[in-house]
């Protein structure tokens, strides 16, 4: 989130965050629990983020079809976890994702 805000072309007057934890930023930050249901700007940002994530998952599926990204969109479904167990993680898998971390450590 800090990188995203730092990459903005314009400095925000305020940063609204969905959740209870506010990142350390050089701008006023307001954390709103359930913000995606309460704040239109957070709702819109959530929709844009999901559309971008889905597009990224389609691109990952084209490169790594064995993981089924087109179906589970990166969520830890039984199918995703089975593909991880069978093929191991690909370079794009987050090392902080519990099942990936366990595969790399174990």
Secondary structure, 3 states (H helix, E strand, C coil): CHHHHHCCCCCCCCEEEECCCCCCCCCCEEEECCHHHHCHHHHHHHHHHHHHHHHHHHHHHHHCHHHCHHHHCCCCCHHHHHHHHHHCCCCCCCCCCHHHHHHHHC
